[in-house]
Amino acid sequence: MAVVLITGCGSGIGRVTAQRLAELGHNVHAGVHRGDQAPPGRARAVGSLTYVPLDVTDPAQAQRAVTDVLAEFGRIDALVNNAGRSMFAALEETSDDDLRAIFETNTVGSLRLARLVLPAMRAQQTGTIINISSLAGFAPRPYLGAYAASKSALEALSFCLAAEVREFGVRVVVVSPGSFKTGSHRKRRPPGVDCGVERYRAVLAAKKRESVEFKAGRDPIEVANVIADCIASAAPPARVFVGPDAERLAAERRSLADDEYVHRLATAIAGY
Ligand SMILES: NC(=O)c1ccc[n+]([C@@H]2O[C@H](COP(=O)([O-])OP(=O)(O)OC[C@H]3O[C@@H](n4cnc5c(N)ncnc54)[C@H](OP(=O)(O)O)[C@@H]3O)[C@@H](O)[C@H]2O)c1
């Protein structure tokens, strides 16, 4: 079974995935952002599940997490970069600090962890790096600009890295979920700038309501199962969309010219 390091396991998709992978018999080191996020008691595990402190924006903690996996198992078969932050804001109201904070976790943190596991994976001549993106990284949505940009950048990094490390036996996979029921919408960073534009307030409020309704449905176990399949596969795909909304909206994005896409988004905004 695989030795796996996964980030952002204090809640949501990460929490469910760490548990699922351990149930399947993998040995999982599950990074938690804050110490109080590790669930109490013993996990249901055929393999092993160990919660470790891991803020992906902290280089020393990231190094320690990887060193600990290697010290315990002597190898690392999969890295799942799941930790992520989101933000709902018009871009005019997105500050430099907002943008940096989102990129630090979603993009810089993910590449940091990838760099740390690659020496072991190259030496083993095998390994899988799974980067959790979002439909928004492929089909960006207004008022999610900073988040979408961080995930698009993560996707660009992922595809370049995939090409660079394939010859060393390492696979890189982008997993792009649609909307899944987690508490992430409650943690979205508020806009750092207030331009006093009433329309921004109104559209944001409407979009927030819509997002809560949208997130009511799907179980993150679906994403966990896709991640498990990628880890089990010798040749996983370069990208997987997860959920019917992601598949439908990605197909729609592919079918539209850029002008048509922007027109469609702007028309939707005008309707709020
Ligand atoms: N749920 C969806 O519908 C959906 C859709 C598309 C993509 N995704 C992606 O799926 C991943 C998981 O999201 P989720 O929905 O499960 O949300 P979530 O419950 O908020 O999970 C994200 C986890 O990442 C942690 N985190 C944030 N910053 C971190 C950092 N610097 N270092 C380490 N961990 C950090 C969070 O900890 P704190 O609670 O302390 O912030 C949280 O435990 C994210 O990458 C997200 O972008 C989710």
The ligand as a MOL file (V3000), in Angstrom:
LIG
                    3D

  0  0  0     0  0            999 V3000
M  V30 BEGIN CTAB
M  V30 COUNTS 48 52 0 0 0
M  V30 BEGIN ATOM
M  V30 1 N -15.5810 22.0750 -1.4540 0
M  V30 2 C -15.6250 22.4340 -2.7010 0
M  V30 3 O -16.7200 22.6000 -3.2550 0
M  V30 4 C -14.3540 22.6010 -3.5010 0
M  V30 5 C -14.4840 22.8070 -4.8740 0
M  V30 6 C -13.3380 22.9530 -5.6390 0
M  V30 7 C -12.0950 22.8710 -5.0480 0
M  V30 8 N -11.9870 22.6710 -3.6990 0 CHG=1
M  V30 9 C -10.6430 22.5970 -3.1380 0
M  V30 10 O -10.5620 21.4850 -2.2950 0
M  V30 11 C -9.5960 21.7240 -1.2740 0
M  V30 12 C -10.2330 21.4490 0.0680 0
M  V30 13 O -11.2830 22.3690 0.2800 0
M  V30 14 P -12.5440 22.0830 1.2290 0
M  V30 15 O -13.7510 22.4060 0.4680 0
M  V30 16 O -12.4010 20.7590 1.8730 0 CHG=-1
M  V30 17 O -12.3890 23.2710 2.2760 0
M  V30 18 P -11.9260 23.2700 3.7980 0
M  V30 19 O -12.8010 22.3990 4.6150 0
M  V30 20 O -11.8000 24.6970 4.1880 0
M  V30 21 O -10.5050 22.5820 3.7110 0
M  V30 22 C -9.3340 23.2730 3.4170 0
M  V30 23 C -8.3280 22.9370 4.4890 0
M  V30 24 O -7.0870 23.5650 4.1610 0
M  V30 25 C -6.6040 24.1420 5.3540 0
M  V30 26 N -5.6620 25.2130 5.1210 0
M  V30 27 C -5.9020 26.5090 4.7970 0
M  V30 28 N -4.7410 27.1860 4.7080 0
M  V30 29 C -3.7560 26.2910 5.0010 0
M  V30 30 C -2.3630 26.3630 5.1020 0
M  V30 31 N -1.7090 27.5100 4.8850 0
M  V30 32 N -1.6680 25.2430 5.4120 0
M  V30 33 C -2.2990 24.0830 5.6370 0
M  V30 34 N -3.6250 23.9400 5.5730 0
M  V30 35 C -4.3350 25.0430 5.2660 0
M  V30 36 C -7.8330 24.6380 6.0790 0
M  V30 37 O -7.5450 24.8890 7.4370 0
M  V30 38 P -8.3240 26.1000 8.1930 0
M  V30 39 O -9.6950 25.6050 8.4550 0
M  V30 40 O -7.5030 26.3230 9.4100 0
M  V30 41 O -8.2930 27.2650 7.2530 0
M  V30 42 C -8.7760 23.4750 5.8680 0
M  V30 43 O -8.6270 22.4720 6.8430 0
M  V30 44 C -9.1500 23.1790 -1.4370 0
M  V30 45 O -7.9240 23.2200 -2.1390 0
M  V30 46 C -10.2680 23.7940 -2.2690 0
M  V30 47 O -9.8240 24.8870 -3.0260 0
M  V30 48 C -13.0930 22.5450 -2.9090 0
M  V30 END ATOM
M  V30 BEGIN BOND
M  V30 1 1 1 2
M  V30 2 2 2 3
M  V30 3 1 2 4
M  V30 4 1 4 5
M  V30 5 2 4 48
M  V30 6 2 5 6
M  V30 7 1 6 7
M  V30 8 2 7 8
M  V30 9 1 8 9
M  V30 10 1 8 48
M  V30 11 1 9 10
M  V30 12 1 9 46
M  V30 13 1 10 11
M  V30 14 1 11 12
M  V30 15 1 11 44
M  V30 16 1 12 13
M  V30 17 1 13 14
M  V30 18 2 14 15
M  V30 19 1 14 16
M  V30 20 1 14 17
M  V30 21 1 17 18
M  V30 22 2 18 19
M  V30 23 1 18 20
M  V30 24 1 18 21
M  V30 25 1 21 22
M  V30 26 1 22 23
M  V30 27 1 23 24
M  V30 28 1 23 42
M  V30 29 1 24 25
M  V30 30 1 25 26
M  V30 31 1 25 36
M  V30 32 1 26 27
M  V30 33 1 26 35
M  V30 34 2 27 28
M  V30 35 1 28 29
M  V30 36 1 29 30
M  V30 37 2 29 35
M  V30 38 1 30 31
M  V30 39 2 30 32
M  V30 40 1 32 33
M  V30 41 2 33 34
M  V30 42 1 34 35
M  V30 43 1 36 37
M  V30 44 1 36 42
M  V30 45 1 37 38
M  V30 46 2 38 39
M  V30 47 1 38 40
M  V30 48 1 38 41
M  V30 49 1 42 43
M  V30 50 1 44 45
M  V30 51 1 44 46
M  V30 52 1 46 47
M  V30 END BOND
M  V30 END CTAB
M  END
